[in-house]
Amino acid sequence: MSETRIIGTIGVDLGDGVTKVVYGTDFADVEYALIKVGHVLTLHVGNASPEALQELADAALELKAWRERQLASGERAA
């Protein structure tokens, strides 16, 4: 993912929830796609390759499995 850029500050507690996909058209009539996480993080994915999006999906599944292992070993849910 050589085109990955961080714009602004990132700090999200996923316990806050509200993860959604947003599609739209900007002021220049250019289509966009976003993944919004909470109220402070937006991933702009309109220019991402299908492979980069698959890597993101795979990473999310890996984190989900990790969290499920934590909870199964007795850690309390947030």
C-alpha positions in Angstrom: 0.0 0.0 0.0 2.5 2.6 -1.1 -0.3 5.2 -1.6 -1.4 5.1 2.1 -1.3 8.6 3.6 -2.3 9.8 7.1 -4.2 13.0 7.1 -4.8 14.6 10.5 -4.9 13.0 13.9 -6.0 9.4 14.6 -7.4 8.2 17.9 -10.4 5.9 18.0 -11.7 3.6 20.6 -13.7 1.0 18.6 -15.8 0.5 21.7 -17.5 3.7 20.6 -18.9 1.8 17.6 -20.5 3.5 14.7 -18.6 2.0 11.8 -20.2 2.6 8.5 -19.6 2.9 4.8 -20.5 6.2 3.1 -20.7 6.8 -0.7 -21.2 10.1 -2.3 -20.2 12.8 -4.8 -18.1 15.7 -3.8 -18.4 19.4 -4.9 -16.5 18.6 -8.1 -19.0 15.8 -8.9 -16.3 13.2 -8.2 -17.6 10.0 -6.6 -16.1 8.9 -3.3 -16.3 6.0 -0.8 -15.4 6.2 2.9 -15.3 4.0 5.9 -16.2 6.0 9.0 -15.1 4.7 12.4 -16.6 6.5 15.3 -16.7 10.3 14.9 -12.9 10.9 14.4 -11.6 8.5 11.8 -12.5 8.3 8.1 -10.7 6.0 5.7 -10.9 7.3 2.1 -11.1 4.2 0.0 -12.3 5.5 -3.4 -8.9 5.2 -4.9 -7.9 1.9 -3.1 -7.3 -1.2 -5.1 -9.4 -4.2 -4.5 -6.3 -5.9 -3.1 -5.8 -3.1 -0.6 -9.4 -3.4 0.5 -9.0 -7.1 0.9 -5.9 -6.5 3.1 -8.0 -4.2 5.3 -10.8 -6.8 5.5 -8.3 -9.6 6.4 -6.7 -7.4 9.1 -10.1 -6.7 10.6 -10.9 -10.4 10.7 -7.5 -11.1 12.3 -8.3 -8.5 15.0 -11.8 -9.9 15.5 -10.3 -13.4 16.1 -7.7 -11.9 18.6 -10.4 -10.1 20.5 -12.6 -13.3 20.6 -9.6 -15.2 22.1 -9.2 -12.5 24.7 -12.8 -12.7 25.7 -12.8 -16.5 25.7 -9.8 -16.5 28.1 -11.8 -14.6 30.6 -11.1 -10.9 29.9 -14.2 -8.8 30.4 -15.9 -7.1 27.5 -15.4 -3.4 27.4 
